[in-house]
Amino acid sequence: MMKKSNVEVEELIGVLEEIRKEKYPEIPETLIREIVATEFEQQDDRAQARKNTKKLIDEFLKNVKPKEV
């Protein structure tokens, strides 16, 4: 499998950040960056990438007050 370059990852983050700011401002930019980073780092192990991403999201949701989401 061909790995994505850091340039492609930064471009992806840029696009996701525009969408996040416009539609989901309550979701922190850091969460998006962490999800993209774990997916990038684990792109050869999809199961581990999913597990890491789920953990990031679960941690975020644990700390969110109900009216924020």
RONU-546774 format. One record per residue (C-alpha): residue in one letter; chain; x, y, z. Coordinates in Angstrom, 1 decimal. Each point is the difference from the previous one (the first is absolute). Layout:
! residues N
rest;kette;u;v;w
a;A;X;Y;Z .
...
This chain:
! residues 69
rest;kette;u;v;w
m;A;0.0;0.0;0.0 .
m;A;1.3;3.4;-0.9 .
k;A;0.4;2.3;3.0 .
k;A;-1.3;3.5;-0.2 .
s;A;2.5;2.8;0.3 .
n;A;0.0;2.7;2.7 .
v;A;-1.1;2.5;-2.7 .
e;A;-3.1;-2.0;-0.8 .
v;A;-0.8;-0.4;3.7 .
e;A;0.4;3.8;0.6 .
e;A;-2.3;0.6;-3.1 .
l;A;-2.6;-2.4;1.5 .
i;A;0.2;1.7;3.4 .
g;A;-0.5;3.4;-1.7 .
v;A;-3.2;-1.3;-1.8 .
l;A;-1.3;-1.6;3.2 .
e;A;0.7;3.1;2.0 .
e;A;-2.0;2.1;-2.4 .
i;A;-3.0;-2.4;0.3 .
r;A;0.4;-0.2;3.8 .
k;A;0.1;3.8;0.4 .
e;A;-3.1;0.5;-2.2 .
k;A;-2.2;-2.9;1.1 .
y;A;1.4;-1.4;3.3 .
p;A;1.7;2.8;1.9 .
e;A;-0.6;-1.8;3.3 .
i;A;2.4;-2.8;-1.0 .
p;A;3.6;1.1;0.8 .
e;A;2.6;0.3;-2.7 .
t;A;2.3;-2.1;2.1 .
l;A;-2.4;-3.0;-0.2 .
i;A;0.0;0.1;-3.8 .
r;A;3.8;0.3;-0.1 .
e;A;0.4;-3.0;2.4 .
i;A;-2.4;-2.1;-2.0 .
v;A;1.8;0.7;-3.3 .
a;A;3.3;-0.6;1.7 .
t;A;-1.0;-3.4;1.4 .
e;A;-1.5;-1.0;-3.4 .
f;A;3.2;1.1;-1.8 .
e;A;2.3;-1.8;2.5 .
q;A;-2.0;-3.2;-0.1 .
q;A;-1.0;-0.1;-3.6 .
d;A;1.6;-3.5;-0.4 .
d;A;-2.0;-1.3;2.9 .
r;A;-3.6;1.0;-0.5 .
a;A;-1.3;-1.8;3.1 .
q;A;2.5;1.8;2.2 .
a;A;-0.9;3.3;-1.7 .
r;A;-3.7;-0.5;0.7 .
k;A;0.7;-1.0;3.6 .
n;A;2.2;3.2;0.6 .
t;A;-2.6;2.2;-1.7 .
k;A;-2.8;-1.4;2.1 .
k;A;2.0;0.6;3.1 .
l;A;0.6;3.6;-1.0 .
i;A;-3.7;0.6;-0.6 .
d;A;-1.0;-1.8;3.2 .
e;A;2.4;2.2;2.0 .
f;A;-1.4;3.1;-1.6 .
l;A;-3.6;-1.1;0.6 .
k;A;0.7;-0.8;3.7 .
n;A;1.0;3.6;0.6 .
v;A;-2.8;1.7;-1.9 .
k;A;-2.9;1.6;1.7 .
p;A;-3.3;-1.3;-1.5 .
k;A;-1.1;3.4;-1.5 .
e;A;3.4;0.5;-1.8 .
v;A;-0.6;-2.8;-2.5 .
